[in-house]
Amino acid sequence: MHFHTDHSDGKVTVHDVIRKAKRMGVGVAITDHNVISGSLQASETRKGTFIVPGIEISAADGPHILVYFNSPSDLKDYYHNHIEKHKRKSPWLATYLNTERIVDASDGYDCLVIAAHPYGYLLFNKGLQKCIDCEYLPMDLLKRFDGVEVISGGMTRSLNFKAMQLATKEGKCFTGGTDGHLLSDLGNVVTCANAEDPESFLEMVRSRRNVVVGLEKTSLSKIATGTVVMIKHSRYFFPAMRIHYEQNAPRLRHYLGRTKRPEKPSGPE
């Protein structure tokens, strides 16, 4: 439910993804960053493989948002009307849209909006709940989401467990995915439901009649993934630096605000 191809910052072709998924007997949602060409290609050439149309949108204020649709036509309509025109020079790193506007745009569609890796990654503001906990985003923003990604292959076990606790506490549905960028990632985290088409599958997830099974990546796999991602993004070095600055400025302002001590009052005690 969370896989990247060479249409964005992954290394794998859609053809290879479909071939391996079919061999393993699993379905796949290709969720490239801010583009849908890989997902559409998968839907057109699926060869009997279960394909869930989707996209991962990188918000201007940090969080990554997974949006899944019942059909490729709905995905295309959403993307062309609301996302495509807001892409930046570093096309996979962020859009000009903030989290609230991305969710607002989904309101007119029968889709599933999921907070990807809500507590990640590292020093970056890539997780919705991480931004909320750090007071960069309002506390009630999570209410706008249908669910939470509770097993993300790129996260640690403790943070994934924390994500599951969050989904349980807030009554949210849940998905799992490898956040895969390499073919070896495919199938290591799966979201299981008794369904035969994307519409019924997403409805099963929405009503929490699904299970999530999988394992996080090893340290070596994370290093390999990081290397691939850095190489793919390197062509957009300067636009990427600007985006990183914009996204991390709230952290700096927040830190300075918390460490600034009030001045000692003058005059007699």
N, C-alpha and C positions, 0 to 999 in steps of 0.2 A: 504493500500500500504506500510505499515511499521509495521510488527508484528513479535515478537520474541517468540519462544517456548522453551521447556526444552531441545532442541537440542543445545541451547547456553545459554544465561543468563536469559531466561524467565522461568515462572513457569508452563506454560500450555502445555498439550499434543496436538499433531497435531489432534488427534481424536476429542478432545473437541473443538478445533478451527473450524474444518470443521462442526461439528454438530451445533454449535452456528451460524456460518455464514449462513448455510442452513436455519436455523430457522428464522433468521433475513432477509433473502433475499438479502444478500450482498456477494460479492466476497472477496478474500483476497490474498495478497502477503506475504508469510512467508519469512522474510528477516533476518534470523539468522546471527549473527556476524561470518564471516569468515568460515561458514560451509553451506552446501547445503542439508544435509540429511533430514531436516525438510521440506524443499520446495519440494524435490523429493517425499517424502512420501505423502505430500498433493496432488501432481499431480497424484500419483498412486491410491489414495483412496478418490478422491474428491467427489464421490457420487452426482454428479450433481451440485456441487459448482464451481463457476468461480474461477480458480486459475491462478495467474500470477507468473511464475517462477522468483525468485529473490534472491538476497543476499545483505547484508550490509557489506562492507569491511572497516575495521578500518585501516587507513593508519598510517605508522610509524611516520609521521610528524603531526598527529593529526586528520585531517578531517575524517568524516564518509561518505562513498560513497555508494549510493544505485544503483544497476545495475539490470535492468529488461530485460528478454529475451522472445522471441516469443515461445520458446519451452524448455522443460526440457533438451533435448539433447544438445542444445546450452549452457545452463547453466552449464551442466556437463563438456563440452569441455573446456569452459572458466576457470572453477574452477580447473580442474585437470591439465591443461597446464600452468596456470599462477598464481594461488593463493595458492593452497594446500601446495606446497613445501616451501612456505614462512611464514608459521604459526609459532608462538612463543610458549614458554612454558606456557604463559598465553594466551590461544588460542583465546579468544573472545575480548581481550582488544586491541590488535594491531597485525599487520603483520610486516614483515621486509620490505615491499614495501612502498615507499612514494607515495604521491598523483599522481604525474606525471606518475610514472610507472604503477599504477593501471589503469589510463585512457589510457595510451599507449596500454596496453594489450587488452583493449576493442575495439580498432580501427578495428580489423578484424572481428567484429561480428555485426549483426543487432540487436542492443540492445539500451536501453535508460539509460543514465548515469545522475543521479540526485544528487545534493549536499544536503545531509540530514541536517536538522536543521542548516542552514548556520550561524546562530549567537549564537550557544550554544556549550556546556552547562556550566553554572557557571564559575568556574575558569579554566576549561579544554579547550584545543584546539580542540574541537570536531566538530567545524563548519568551513567550507571552507572560507566563507567571513570574519568571525572573525579573522582567521589567516592572510588573505590578508590585512584587515584594520589595524591589529597590525604589519604589515610588516614582518611577519614570512615567508610568501609565496609571490611569485611574483604576481603583479596585473593582469597580462593577463591569469592567470591559469583558471579563471572562464570561459573564452572563450572556453575551452576544454570540458565543460559540456553541456549536452543537456538542463538541466533544474534545477529547485530549488524546494525544499520542502517548501511550503509556509504556510501550517498549520501543525505544529508538536505538537502533544498532550502534550508533555513534556515541551514545551516552553511557555513563557508568551505571552499574546495577543499582546503587543507592539512589541516584536521581530518577531512574525509571520507577523504582518502588515509590518514591515520593510523588511521581506523576500519577501513579495508580491511586494513591491515597487521595490526591487532589480530585481525581475524577469521581471517586466514591463519595467524598465529602460533599461535592457540589452536584451530585446526581447527573453527571455527564456521561455520554457514551464514550467508547474508547476504541482506538485502533492501535496497530503496531506495524512497524516497517523498519527495514534495515538502514534507511537513508543511504541506500547503496549507490556507489559510483563505479564499482568494479563488478565484473561478472561473477566473481567468487562470492559477492555479498548476497546474490539473489537466492531467496528461499530460506535465509537464516532466521527471519522473523516473519510470521504469517498471521493474518487475521482470518479466522475461520467462522463461517456461517452456512447454514443449510439453505442455499439459494442457487438459482440457475441463470440469473441475469443480473446486470448491474443494479437495476431498480430494486429488485427484491433483496439483493445483497445489502445495499445501502440502508434499506428499511430495517433489515435485521440488526444492523449495526446501530442505527438510530434508536431502536427500541431495546438495545443492550441484550440482544439474544445472540451474542457471538462470544468467542473466546480469542485470546491472543497468546501465541506461543512463540518463543524464540530466545536467542542468546545475543548478548552484546558482542561487538567486534573485539578481537584481540588487540593488544597494543601494536603489534606489527601491522595488522590490517588498518588500524587508524592512521598509522604513519604513511602507509601506502595511499590511503584515501586522501590524506592531507597533501601529499606530494602531487597527486593528480589534479586536485582542485587548485593548488597554487599555480601550477603550470598553465592550466586553462585560463585562470584569471590574470596571469602576468601580462597578457597583451593589453589589458585595460588598467595598467598600473596606476597612472595618475588620477583617472576618474575614481578608481577604487579607493585611493588614499583620501580623497575628498569625502566619499561616502562614509568611510570608517571614522573620519573626524566628526562628521555630522552626527553619526549614531552614538559616538562615545562622549560627545560634549555633555549630554545630560548627566552621565556618570561623574564627570569632573566637577560640574556645577554642584551636584548633590554632595559629593565628597567635601568640597570646599565649604559648602553651607553647614555641614555637620561638624567640621573641625574648627570653624571660626568661633572664637570665644567672645562672649559679650564683654564690652568694655567695663572696667571697674568704675562704679559711680564715684564722682568727685564730691568733695565736701566732708564735713565731720561725720563720723560713724554714730 
